[in-house]
Amino acid sequence: MRTLRDVKVGETVKVAKIDGTGPIKRRIMDMGITKGVEVYVRKVAPLGDPVEVTVRGYELSIRKADAEIIQVQ
């Protein structure tokens, strides 16, 4: 399964599952990234960290480590 880190700039994907546990998963869900929500990848920093996405109408920067636990389709 593909993760948010694998998505290319300009692509829109749908969140299938969040693999993390505990506070990390809770923080991601509090930011509005939940199962079924569409995420548009706007930019990736020159060194690949962070990834800037648009979710639920606002921009959000996510670290690579956090993007790896978000499975998308």
Long-range contacts (C-beta under 8 A, 24 or more apart in sequence): 1-71, 1-72, 1-73, 2-71, 2-72, 2-73, 3-67, 3-68, 3-69, 3-70, 3-71, 3-72, 4-39, 4-41, 4-51, 4-53, 4-62, 4-67, 4-68, 4-70, 4-71, 4-72, 5-51, 5-64, 5-67, 5-68, 7-39, 7-41, 7-72, 8-41, 9-41, 9-42, 9-43, 9-44, 10-41, 11-40, 11-41, 12-38, 12-39, 12-40, 12-41, 13-38, 13-39, 13-41, 13-72, 13-73, 14-38, 14-39, 14-72, 14-73, 15-39, 15-70, 15-71, 15-72, 16-71, 16-72, 16-73, 17-70, 17-71, 18-69, 18-70, 18-71, 19-69, 19-70, 19-71, 20-66, 20-69, 24-66, 24-69, 25-69, 28-62, 28-66, 28-69, 28-70, 31-55, 31-60, 32-56, 32-58, 32-60, 33-60, 33-70, 39-70, 39-72
